[in-house]
Structures are given as structure tokens and as C-alpha cells.
């Protein structure tokens, strides 16, 4: 086996597709029986849409039910502030597509399945590494039939922010901190409701509202570690701020029947100093867990996958050994985008989110329409839409 990838999220699935497309034997392990997990990140930014276009998948992707967001608005108690617009972004795509992550992953894995070297193992949980001569030579996994081994020239840890393989390799991330966690839930959407994606901010409270056509996907921000305190106040401790922040949806807040109806994201912001060991590479959240600020986690993961395939597909296809120096090239290319993006996320966390949750944020300091500040609008549009160092598919096709 040339490559085995642990983790069927965006980084692992896209990397598996790119390697299989290049004629490389690759096995992808996903520890769950399907990709259906509610409230996973599902923002597909223009940079990722461009990658799908380069792979010939954009047309199929756009046939999936999706919502296009061309910008974002902040709604305060006193006024609305237009924060960003993607209109005018270079390229074919000037919007963020909201698509359930499981639909995105099924599309990618289905495309990979068309190549003979690709194999997908569901319900297969990687739990350890195989080491020989100071290098990683594959992994061990368990499924319903027991424990197994896969030996490979390259092992990729794409198993998320709580990566088991990263831990087994002795790689520990540097924690950067986050002042909040996120309570996700949904409420019905009526045709008379507003249609846009918006941030609702009030003294002591913040919420993001995402239009999912038939329902609102809502993210209520709470202070870090504050979920137990929220639950101790009963379900009204959640219903009441929802109704206060979104009075036009107050009649539906009662449909949050209990905390069984919500999902909690424990926000983490961290990154590895070193993404690799001999024979092992970490990508996506296993290399750098992103804050939900800007909603760019999927896109950083996909960019990692594209960069890794661009650098590694040729040597893997030729049968040549994969030196650790080549794995370091992946890190060297993708570390700056991760650092710059996380720095921007920390700024927003510290200057907006933390202040809002502690009643110290004054939205009146912002102009009514940020998009009318030309330089700031261009920088914001490009940063959100394309990110830092967007990657393009250059790996070969068999």
C-alpha cells in the first residue's frame, strides 16, 4: 500500500481523491458508519469551489441543495452594519455555498470510488501506528470484525482536532485559546423571515443565523466552559436569549424542547509546531484546529490536501521513497496560511467576541457599511473568499 489516510473529513477525503486520481493506491479509513453528523462545518468558500471546478466536480456540487451567501451583516440593538461582500471577487465564484458536510463528503468519496486504486473502509477506527526502523510504516485500526493492520509507505493523520495518530506520534499542538464555545440548534424558517446570513450581537450575547431554506441553523455563543452553567438554568436559559436576540422568531423558541435538541462545539484553536514524522504527515484539524470565526475550517483542510497531493503524488506514483524533507515541504507551504488565519481569528475572538460576551463591545465604532471602505473591503473579500495562498490542483491524473 502506498498511502493510508485516517479520517474521512474534508482533508482526508479530498487527499484520497487526488491521490487515487493520480493512479496511487490509497485506503481511506472513516471511524463512523456514515458521514451524517449534524452541525458539522458546511461552508464551502470560493477557494474550495475553484478546486472542485478544477476536478470537474463543480457542476455536480452545485446540483446539491445549497444556499449562496454573498456577504454578511451584523445586526446590533441599534442598527445593521454591512460587514463584508464577496461581490467582485476574482474568478467564477463570488459567494460562500452552504451545503451539509455529509453531502460534500459523499460527492468527493463517490468521485474517488471511480478510480481503481481507491478503497474506503467505514466503521474503521485508527488507533495506533506501525513503526519500523524509526519510521511510521502504516497503522492499526479496529472495525466490527476485530483489529487489523495496514502497512503503507505514507500514513496521513487527518483524524481531526483530537487526533489519535498525532498523539501516538508524540506530536502535541500549541494551544492558542478561545473565549467561547458554541451551542448549535435549528428552528423552522418562515417565508416571511429575512433571507441573509447575519451575526446578531447584543450586550452579553452573540448569535450567528444561517438560512438553510426550510430552517434556521443557529449558533449561540457562550463563554468558554459555560455549557454546564447554561444547562443548570433550565431550557429557558437558552430560549429567552434566543427570543430576545431574534424577536421575530420568538414564537418558535419554544420548539427547543430540551438540551437534547442542541449540539455543543467546544471551540479549539491550536496548531502543531511540527506536522510530520518519518512516514507520517498530519493535515487539516490534526495539524491546526481552527476557530469557527470566518467559517474557514473546511477550506484550510482542503487546501492542505491539495498542497500535499501536489507535492507527494509524483513521488508516490513513481514508487520512490518519501523522505521526511518532502513532508516538511507540505508544512512549510501550509503553515503560513494557518498562522495568518489563526492570528486573524484570535483578533476577532479578543476584540469582538470576548468583549461582546463580557458586555464591553461597542459596535458604534464600526462604520455602517464596511464594504464602502475600498481597501478594507478588498482585503476582507479576498481573505474570506480565497484565504491566504489558495491552492490549485497540479497533481497528475492517471
Order of alpha helices (4+ residues) and beta strands (2+ residues): beta-alpha-beta-beta-alpha-alpha-beta-beta-beta-beta-alpha-beta-beta-beta-beta-beta-alpha-beta-beta-beta-beta-beta-alpha-alpha-beta-beta-beta-beta-beta-alpha-alpha-alpha-alpha
